[in-house]
Amino acid sequence: MTKTYPYDITFKVQMTDKKGSEIIDNGIIPWISIDDPKLEIVNLHDRDEIVISENKVVFVIEYPLTKPAEINIDAKTNLGFTRAELVSAVSAAYHRIYKEELETSIIKTIPVEEREGTVNRNETNGSYGIWGHDIGDLVLVAVEARKTESGELKLELIVAS
């Protein structure tokens, strides 16, 4: 597989229940859960397609962080990453970020049941300065792949909530 950079990787998940499917194009949602994607990966279109042929990539993670992160990721095989493996790696990276934030922040996350007014997550001041959203709020919409001048493959994660 030869790709011309930059290029985008998108995600389409077939809804399994019909409730609400009329408002989504043909029952397909154009994102996948970051917190727990396992159930959605089963219904992920083209999940076994190799979307990244390189074995080493750098995730560029900006949302919802006040201190953006670049995380080096190695593929589990020499074939690169399938769409499903990429989703799993993104989920694992976000879980590491949220865990490290919890461990390094002086300001602790207010539990959902104790939040007043808005239910958004309060900003914390750990390694990443997470604001606005718990990990369960986040979905992966797309990945923008681009090569740097040095040949490094950077994957900018397009995340929504």
Contact map, one row per residue, 1 for C-alpha under 8 A:
11100000000000000000000000000000000000000000000000001000000000000000000000000000000000000000000000000000000000000000000000000000000000000000000000000000000000000
11110000000000000000000000000000000000000000000000000000000000000000000000000000000000000000000000000000000000000000000000000000000000000000000000000000000000000
11111010000000000000000000000000000000000000000000000000000000000000000000000000000000000000000000000000000000000000000000000000000000000000000000000000000000000
01111110000000000000000000000000000000000000000000000000000000000000000000000000000000000000000000000000000000000000000000000000000000000000000000000000000000000
00111110000000000000000000000000000000000000000000000000000000000000000000000000000000000000000000000000000000000000000000000000000000000000000011100000000000000
00011111000000000000000000000000000000000000000000000000000000000000000000000000000000000000000000000000000000000000000000000000000000000000000111100000000000000
00111111100000000000000000000000000000000000000000000000000000000000000000000000000000000000000000000000000000000000000000000000000000000000000111000000000000000
00000111110000000000000000000000000000000000000000000000000000000000000000000000000000000000000000000000000000000000000000000000000000000000011110000000000000000
00000011111000000000000000000000000000000000000000100000000000000000000000000000000000000000000000000000000000000000000000000000000000000000011110000000000000000
00000001111100000000000000000110000000000000000000000000000000000000000000000000000000000000000000000000000000000000000000000000000000000000111000000000000000000
00000000111110000000000000000111000000000001100000000000000000000000000000000000001000000000000000000000000000000000000000000000000000000001110000000000000000000
00000000011111000000000000011111000000000001100000000000000000000000000000000000000000000000000000000000000000000000000000000000000000000000000000000000000000000
00000000001111100000000000011111000000011011100000000000000000000000000000000000000000000000000000000000000000000000000000000000000000000000000000000000000000000
00000000000111110000000000111000000000000011100000000000000000000000000000000000000000000000000000000000000000000000000000000000000000000000000000000000000000000
00000000000011111100100000111000000000000010000000000000000000000000000000000000000000000000000000000000000000000000000000000000000000000000000000000000000000000
00000000000001111100000000000000000000000010000000000000000000000000000000000000000000000000000000000000000000000000000000000000000000000000000000000000000000000
00000000000000111110100000000000000000000000000000000000000000000000000000000000000000000000000000000000000000000000000000000000000000000000000000000000000000000
00000000000000111111110000100000000000000000000000000000000000000000000000000000000000000000000000000000000000000000000000000000000000000000000000000000000000000
00000000000000001111110000000000000000000000000000000000000000000000000000000000000000000000000000000000000000000000000000000000000000000000000000000000000000000
00000000000000000111111100000000000000000000000000000000000000000000000000000000000000000000000000000000000000000000000000000000000000000000000000000000000000000
00000000000000101111111111110000000000000000000000000000000000000000000000000000000000000000000000000000000000000000000000000000000000000000000000000000000000000
00000000000000000111111111100000000000000000000000000000000000000000000000000000000000000000000000000000000000000000000000000000000000000000000000000000000000000
00000000000000000001111110100000000000000000000000000000000000000000000000000000000000000000000000000000000000000000000000000000000000000000000000000000000000000
00000000000000000001111111111000000000000000000000000000000000000000000000000000000000000000000000000000000000000000000000000000000000000000000000000000000000000
00000000000000000000111111111000000000000000000000000000000000000000000000000000000000000000000000000000000000000000000000000000000000000000000000000000000000000
00000000000000000000110111110000000000000000000000000000000000000000000000000000000000000000000000000000000000000000000000000000000000000000000000000000000000000
00000000000001100100111111111000000000000000000000000000000000000000000000000000000000000000000000000000000000000000000000000000000000000000000000000000000000000
00000000000111100000100111111100000000000000000000000000000000000000000000000000000000000000000000000000000000000000000000000000000000000000000000000000000000000
00000000000111100000000110111111000000000000000000000000000000000000000000000000000000000000000000000000000000000000000000000000000000000000000000000000000000000
00000000011110000000000000011111000000000000000000000000000000000000000000000000000000000000000000000000000000000000000000000000000000000000100000000000000000000
00000000011110000000000000001111100000000000000000000000000000000000000000000000000000000000000000000000000000000000000000000000000000000011110000000000000000000
00000000001110000000000000001111110010011000000000000000000000000000000000000000000000100000000000000000000000000000000000000000000000000011100000000000000000000
00000000000000000000000000000011111110010000000000000000000000000000000000000000000000000000000000000000000000000000000000000000000000010111000000000000000000000
00000000000000000000000000000001111110000000000000000000000000000000000000000000000000100110010000000000000000000000000000000000000000110111000000000000000000000
00000000000000000000000000000000111110000000000000000000000000000000000000000000000000000010011000000000000000000000000000000000000000111110000000000000000000000
00000000000000000000000000000000111111100000000000000000000000000000000000000000000000000010000000000000000000000000000000000000000000010000000000000000000000000
00000000000000000000000000000001111111111000000000000000000000000000000000000000000000110010000000000000000000000000000000000000000000000000000000000000000000000
00000000000000000000000000000000000111111100000000000000000000000000000000000000000000000000000000000000000000000000000000000000000000000000000000000000000000000
00000000000000000000000000000000000111111110000000000000000000000000000000000000000000000000000000000000000000000000000000000000000000000000000000000000000000000
00000000000010000000000000000001100011111111000000000000000000000000000000000000000000000000000000000000000000000000000000000000000000000000000000000000000000000
00000000000010000000000000000001000011111111001000000000000000000000000000000000000100000000000000000000000000000000000000000000000000000000000000000000000000000
00000000000000000000000000000000000001111111000000000000000000000000000000000000000000000000000000000000000000000000000000000000000000000000000000000000000000000
00000000000011110000000000000000000000111111100000000000000000000000000000000000000000000000000000000000000000000000000000000000000000000000000000000000000000000
00000000001111000000000000000000000000011111111000000000000000000000000000000000000100000000000000000000000000000000000000000000000000000000000000000000000000000
00000000001111000000000000000000000000000011111000000000000000000000000000000000000000000000000000000000000000000000000000000000000000000000000000000000000000000
00000000000000000000000000000000000000000001111110000000000000000000000000000000001000000000000000000000000000000000000000000000000000000000000000000000000000000
00000000000000000000000000000000000000001001111110000000000000000000000000000000011100000000000000000000000000000000000000000000000000000000000000000000000000000
00000000000000000000000000000000000000000000011111000000000000000000000000000000011100000000000000000000000000000000000000000000000000000000000000000000000000000
00000000000000000000000000000000000000000000011111100000000000000000000000000000011000000000000000000000000000000000000000000000000000000000000000000000000000000
00000000000000000000000000000000000000000000000111111000000000000000000000000011111000000000000000000000000000000000000000000000000000000000000000000000000000000
00000000100000000000000000000000000000000000000011111000000000000000000000000001111000000000000000000000000000000000000000000000000000000000000000000000000000000
00000000000000000000000000000000000000000000000001111110000000000000000000000001110000000000000000000000000000000000000000000000000000000000000000000000000000000
10000000000000000000000000000000000000000000000001111110000000000000000000000011100000000000000000000000000000000000000000000000000000000000000000000000000000000
00000000000000000000000000000000000000000000000000011111100000000000000000100111100000000000000000000000000000000000000000000000000000000000000000000000100000000
00000000000000000000000000000000000000000000000000011111100000000000000001111111100000000000000000000000000000000000000000000000000000000000000000000000000000000
00000000000000000000000000000000000000000000000000000111110000000000000111100001000000000000000000000000000000000000000000000000000000000000000000000000100000000
00000000000000000000000000000000000000000000000000000111111000000000000111000000000000000000000000000000000000000000000000000000000000000000000000000001111000000
00000000000000000000000000000000000000000000000000000001111100000000011110000000000000000000000000000000000000000000000000000000000000000000000000000001111000000
00000000000000000000000000000000000000000000000000000000111110000000111110000000000000000100000000000000000000000000000000000000000000000000000000000000011110000
00000000000000000000000000000000000000000000000000000000011111000001111000000000000000000000000000000000000000000000000000000000000000000000000000000000011110000
00000000000000000000000000000000000000000000000000000000001111101001111000000000000000000000000000000000000000000000000000000000000000000000000000000000000110000
00000000000000000000000000000000000000000000000000000000000111111111100000000000000000000000000000000000000000000000000000000000000000000000000000000000000010000
00000000000000000000000000000000000000000000000000000000000011111101000000000000000000000000000000000000000000000000000000000000000000000000000000000000000000110
00000000000000000000000000000000000000000000000000000000000001111100000000000000000000000000000000000000000000000000000000000000011110000000000000000000000000000
00000000000000000000000000000000000000000000000000000000000011111111000000000000000000000000000000000000000000000000000000000001111000000000000000000000000000000
00000000000000000000000000000000000000000000000000000000000001111111000000000000000000000000000000000000000000000000000000000001111000000000000000000000000000000
00000000000000000000000000000000000000000000000000000000000001001111100000000000000000000000000000000000000000000000000000000011100000000000000000000000000000000
00000000000000000000000000000000000000000000000000000000000111101111110000000000000000000000000000000000000000000000000000000001000000000000000000000000000000000
00000000000000000000000000000000000000000000000000000000001111000011111000000000000000000000000000000000000000000000000000000001000000000000000000000000000000000
00000000000000000000000000000000000000000000000000000000011110000001111100000000000000000000000000000000000000000000000000000000000000000000000000000000000000000
00000000000000000000000000000000000000000000000000000000011110000000111110000000000000000000100000000000000000000000000000000000000000000000000000000000000000000
00000000000000000000000000000000000000000000000000000001111000000000011111000000000000000000000000000000000000000000000000000000000000000000000000000000000000000
00000000000000000000000000000000000000000000000000000001111000000000001111100000000000001000000000000000000000000000000000000000000000000000000000000000000000000
00000000000000000000000000000000000000000000000000000011100000000000000111110000000000000000000000000000000000000000000000000000000000000000000000000000000000000
00000000000000000000000000000000000000000000000000000111000000000000000011111111100000000000000000000000000000000000000000000000000000000000000000000000000000000
00000000000000000000000000000000000000000000000000000010000000000000000001111101100000000000000000000000000000000000000000000000000000000000000000000000000000000
00000000000000000000000000000000000000000000000000000010000000000000000000111111100000000000000000000000000000000000000000000000000000000000000000000000000000000
00000000000000000000000000000000000000000000000000000110000000000000000000111111000000000000000000000000000000000000000000000000000000000000000000000000000000000
00000000000000000000000000000000000000000000000001001110000000000000000000101111100000000000000000000000000000000000000000000000000000000000000000000000000000000
00000000000000000000000000000000000000000000000001111111000000000000000000111111110000000000000000000000000000000000000000000000000000000000000000000000000000000
00000000000000000000000000000000000000000000000001111110000000000000000000111011111111000000000000000000000000000000000000000000000000000000000000000000000000000
00000000000000000000000000000000000000000000001111110000000000000000000000000001111111000000000000000000000000000000000000000000000000000000000000000000000000000
00000000001000000000000000000000000000000000011111100000000000000000000000000000111111100000000000000000000000000000000000000000000000000000000000000000000000000
00000000000000000000000000000000000000001001001100000000000000000000000000000000111111110000000000000000000000000000000000000000000000000000000000000000000000000
00000000000000000000000000000000000000000000000000000000000000000000000000000000111111111000000000000000000000000000000000000000000000000000000000000000000000000
00000000000000000000000000000000000000000000000000000000000000000000000000000000111111111100000000000000000000000000000000000000000000000000000000000000000000000
00000000000000000000000000000001010010000000000000000000000000000000000000000000001111111110000000000000000000000000000000000000000000000001000000000000000000000
00000000000000000000000000000000000010000000000000000000000000000000000000000000000111111111000000000000000000000000000000000000000000000000000000000000000000000
00000000000000000000000000000000000000000000000000000000000000000000000010000000000011111111100000000000000000000000000000000000000000000000000000000000000000000
00000000000000000000000000000000010000000000000000000000001000000000000000000000000001111111110000000000000000000000000000000000000000000000000000000000000000000
00000000000000000000000000000000011110000000000000000000000000000000000000000000000000111111111000000000000000000000000000000000000000000000000000000000000000000
00000000000000000000000000000000000000000000000000000000000000000000000000000000000000011111111100000000000000000000000000000000000000000000000000000000000000000
00000000000000000000000000000000000000000000000000000000000000000000001000000000000000001111111110000000000000000000000000000000000000000000000000000000000000000
00000000000000000000000000000000011000000000000000000000000000000000000000000000000000000111111111000000000000000000000000000000000000100000000000000000000000000
00000000000000000000000000000000001000000000000000000000000000000000000000000000000000000011111111100000000000000000000000000000000000100000000000000000000000000
00000000000000000000000000000000000000000000000000000000000000000000000000000000000000000001111111110000000000000000000000000000000000000000000000000000000000000
00000000000000000000000000000000000000000000000000000000000000000000000000000000000000000000111111111000000000000000000000000001000000000000000000000000000000000
00000000000000000000000000000000000000000000000000000000000000000000000000000000000000000000011111111100000000000000000000000000010000100000000000000000000000000
00000000000000000000000000000000000000000000000000000000000000000000000000000000000000000000001111111110000000000000000000000000000000000000000000000000000000000
00000000000000000000000000000000000000000000000000000000000000000000000000000000000000000000000111111111000000000000000000000110000000000000000000000000000000000
00000000000000000000000000000000000000000000000000000000000000000000000000000000000000000000000011111111100000000000000000011111110000000000000000000000000000000
00000000000000000000000000000000000000000000000000000000000000000000000000000000000000000000000001111111100110000000000000000100000000000000000000000000000000000
00000000000000000000000000000000000000000000000000000000000000000000000000000000000000000000000000111111100000000000000000000100000000000000000000000000000000000
00000000000000000000000000000000000000000000000000000000000000000000000000000000000000000000000000011111110000000000000000001110000000000000000000000000000000000
00000000000000000000000000000000000000000000000000000000000000000000000000000000000000000000000000001111111100000000000000011110000000000000000000000000000000000
00000000000000000000000000000000000000000000000000000000000000000000000000000000000000000000000000000001111100000000000000011100000000000000000000000000000000000
00000000000000000000000000000000000000000000000000000000000000000000000000000000000000000000000000000000111110000000000000111100000000000000000000000000000000000
00000000000000000000000000000000000000000000000000000000000000000000000000000000000000000000000000000100111111000000000000010000000000000000000000000000000000000
00000000000000000000000000000000000000000000000000000000000000000000000000000000000000000000000000000100001111100000000011110000000000000000000000000000000000000
00000000000000000000000000000000000000000000000000000000000000000000000000000000000000000000000000000000000111110110000011000000000000000000000000000000000000000
00000000000000000000000000000000000000000000000000000000000000000000000000000000000000000000000000000000000011111110000000000000000000000000000000000000000000000
00000000000000000000000000000000000000000000000000000000000000000000000000000000000000000000000000000000000001111110001010000000000000000000000000000000000000000
00000000000000000000000000000000000000000000000000000000000000000000000000000000000000000000000000000000000000111110000000000000000000000000000000000000000000000
00000000000000000000000000000000000000000000000000000000000000000000000000000000000000000000000000000000000001111111000000000000000000000000000000000000000000000
00000000000000000000000000000000000000000000000000000000000000000000000000000000000000000000000000000000000001111111111100000000000000000000000000000000000000000
00000000000000000000000000000000000000000000000000000000000000000000000000000000000000000000000000000000000000000111111000000000000000000000000000000000000000000
00000000000000000000000000000000000000000000000000000000000000000000000000000000000000000000000000000000000000000011111000000000000000000000000000000000000000000
00000000000000000000000000000000000000000000000000000000000000000000000000000000000000000000000000000000000000000011111100000000000000000000000000000000000000000
00000000000000000000000000000000000000000000000000000000000000000000000000000000000000000000000000000000000000010011111110000000000000000000000000000000000000000
00000000000000000000000000000000000000000000000000000000000000000000000000000000000000000000000000000000000000000010011111000000000111000000000000000000000000000
00000000000000000000000000000000000000000000000000000000000000000000000000000000000000000000000000000000000011010000001111100000001111000000000000000000000000000
00000000000000000000000000000000000000000000000000000000000000000000000000000000000000000000000000000000000011000000000111110000001110000000000000000000000000000
00000000000000000000000000000000000000000000000000000000000000000000000000000000000000000000000000000000001010000000000011111000111100000000000000000000000000000
00000000000000000000000000000000000000000000000000000000000000000000000000000000000000000000000000001000111110000000000001111100111000000000000000000000000000000
00000000000000000000000000000000000000000000000000000000000000000000000000000000000000000000000000001001111000000000000000111111110000000000000000000000000000000
00000000000000000000000000000000000000000000000000000000000000000000000000000000000000000000000000011111111000000000000000011111110000000000000000000000000000000
00000000000000000000000000000000000000000000000000000000000000000010000000000000000000000000000000011001100000000000000000001111100000000000000000000000000000000
00000000000000000000000000000000000000000000000000000000000000001111100000000000000000000000000010001000000000000000000000001111110000000000000000000000000000000
00000000000000000000000000000000000000000000000000000000000000001110000000000000000000000000000000001000000000000000000000111111111000000000000000000000000000000
00000000000000000000000000000000000000000000000000000000000000011100000000000000000000000000000001001000000000000000000000111101111110000000000000000000000000000
00000000000000000000000000000000000000000000000000000000000000011100000000000000000000000000000000000000000000000000000011110000111110000000000000000000000000000
00000000000000000000000000000000000000000000000000000000000000010000000000000000000000000000000000000000000000000000000111100000011111000000000000000000000000000
00000000000000000000000000000000000000000000000000000000000000010000000000000000000000000000000000000000000000000000000111000000011111111100000000000000000000001
00000000000000000000000000000000000000000000000000000000000000000000000000000000000000000000000000000000000000000000000110000000000111111100000000000000000000000
00000000000000000000000000000000011000000000000000000000000000000000000000000000000000000000011001000000000000000000000000000000000011111100000000000000000000000
00000000000000000000000000000000111100000000000000000000000000000000000000000000000000000000000000000000000000000000000000000000000011111100000000000000000000000
00000000000000000000000000000000001000000000000000000000000000000000000000000000000000000000000000000000000000000000000000000000000011111110000000000000000000001
00000000000000000000000000000000111000000000000000000000000000000000000000000000000000000000000000000000000000000000000000000000000011111111000000000000000000111
00000000000000000000000000000011111000000000000000000000000000000000000000000000000000000000000000000000000000000000000000000000000000001111100000000000000000111
00000000001000000000000000000011110000000000000000000000000000000000000000000000000000100000000000000000000000000000000000000000000000000111111000000000000011110
00000000011000000000000000000111000000000000000000000000000000000000000000000000000000000000000000000000000000000000000000000000000000000011111000000000000011110
00000001111000000000000000000010000000000000000000000000000000000000000000000000000000000000000000000000000000000000000000000000000000000001111100000000000011100
00000001110000000000000000000000000000000000000000000000000000000000000000000000000000000000000000000000000000000000000000000000000000000001111110000000001111000
00000111100000000000000000000000000000000000000000000000000000000000000000000000000000000000000000000000000000000000000000000000000000000000011111000000001111000
00001111100000000000000000000000000000000000000000000000000000000000000000000000000000000000000000000000000000000000000000000000000000000000001111100000111100000
00001110000000000000000000000000000000000000000000000000000000000000000000000000000000000000000000000000000000000000000000000000000000000000000111110000111000000
00001100000000000000000000000000000000000000000000000000000000000000000000000000000000000000000000000000000000000000000000000000000000000000000011111111110000000
00000000000000000000000000000000000000000000000000000000000000000000000000000000000000000000000000000000000000000000000000000000000000000000000001111111110000000
00000000000000000000000000000000000000000000000000000000000000000000000000000000000000000000000000000000000000000000000000000000000000000000000000111111000000000
00000000000000000000000000000000000000000000000000000000000000000000000000000000000000000000000000000000000000000000000000000000000000000000000000111111000000000
00000000000000000000000000000000000000000000000000000000000000000000000000000000000000000000000000000000000000000000000000000000000000000000000000111111100000000
00000000000000000000000000000000000000000000000000000000110000000000000000000000000000000000000000000000000000000000000000000000000000000000000000111111110000000
00000000000000000000000000000000000000000000000000000101110000000000000000000000000000000000000000000000000000000000000000000000000000000000000011110011111000000
00000000000000000000000000000000000000000000000000000000111100000000000000000000000000000000000000000000000000000000000000000000000000000000000011110001111100000
00000000000000000000000000000000000000000000000000000000111100000000000000000000000000000000000000000000000000000000000000000000000000000000001111000000111110000
00000000000000000000000000000000000000000000000000000000001110000000000000000000000000000000000000000000000000000000000000000000000000000000001110000000011111000
00000000000000000000000000000000000000000000000000000000001111000000000000000000000000000000000000000000000000000000000000000000000000000001111100000000001111100
00000000000000000000000000000000000000000000000000000000000000000000000000000000000000000000000000000000000000000000000000000000000000000001111100000000000111110
00000000000000000000000000000000000000000000000000000000000000100000000000000000000000000000000000000000000000000000000000000000000000000111110000000000000011111
00000000000000000000000000000000000000000000000000000000000000100000000000000000000000000000000000000000000000000000000000000000000000000111100000000000000001111
00000000000000000000000000000000000000000000000000000000000000000000000000000000000000000000000000000000000000000000000000000000000010001110000000000000000000111
